[in-house]
Amino acid sequence: MMTSSCVSVMANERVAHAIRQLTLQRERAAFCDNLQRANDRRSLHGRSRRLVPAQPALNPFRFVWRVAMRMRDIGLARTASSLSFTTLLAIVPMATVALVFVARFPVFASWFAALEGFVFKNMLPGSAASVIHEYVLGFAEQAARLTGVSIAFVAVTAGLAISTVEREINLIWGIRRRRPLARRVVVYFVGLTAGPVLLGASISLTTWLIGESLAVVPIRKTQSDLILRMLPFVFGTAGLTLLYKAVPARHVRWVPALAGGVTCGLALEAAKHGFAWYLTWVSNYQVIYGAVAALPVFLLWIHLCWVIVLAGAAISATVADSRTRRDDERARR
């Protein structure tokens, strides 16, 4: 009797303990559900209150301020002056390397000619374009006759110029560590040799496709002229977008690169027309400098272009930082 009563008591205690455990589990689950609902409501209301400060890119004044601070930190005017001088010294070596490559592979001559015509027609002020075109290609053709060690030194000069541009753009992005030397050498070689040919091929092919399409599609001449006039802006914007996408030694999304490319492309188009007006109606360079007036004009234009390109890089970097900050805040929630 004693044994059976003890067994029944122990069984009842186990059943009561199991019931208590089940009740506690249900209460704990209900408490967790209520807490999760409260957190969801709090985060929902908090997101609506913190929407403006959590997304600084939506505040134009703060965005412009950050771009200006980034340009001030790198010394925009000083950097543009340095790159202008570097470009002036490297433009002939870069053209020389491209001419040597085309001479080795004559099949690419038409594509290089398309790039040459596009650059000197649409990327230079009209009053100095013909003179600069003549001098640059004349010097490059003479340098292309060099052989052996001499042409190697010319190629090294062109590569150092590209390295300087890469370093300055990385500084704008706040990147101190550069790519490995072997990788940079390969990229520079491909960019100096195949790069101009590929750009010329894309320009030639796109121009041909648009011309054929305009001949088939019945549109007005004014509309077709407008489309053709937009091609320099489209090609310039595409090239700048690729520059801001590929040059920084980090992963860059397409949206920041496109933001900098479009802004810089619009600014370059406005600067080109404004600079042409200035040379036509205000400047007295022809009277002062005479036959060499194209040189200071070209140097001023290069400086203005670099100011705009570096400002576009600052815009691209600021957009990327704003998006990264926004993503981090969303992840913390």
QUIKARA-V179801 format. One record per helix or strand. SS is the DSSP state (alpha for helix, beta for strand). FROM is the first residue (numbers start at 1). LEN is the number of residues. Records with the same first field share a line. If there is no record, write none. Layout:
# QUIKARA-V179801
SS: FROM-LEN ; FROM-LEN
This chain:
# QUIKARA-V179801
alpha: 2-48 ; 51-4 ; 56-3 ; 60-15 ; 76-29 ; 106-17 ; 126-18 ; 149-24 ; 181-36 ; 221-26 ; 254-28 ; 285-48
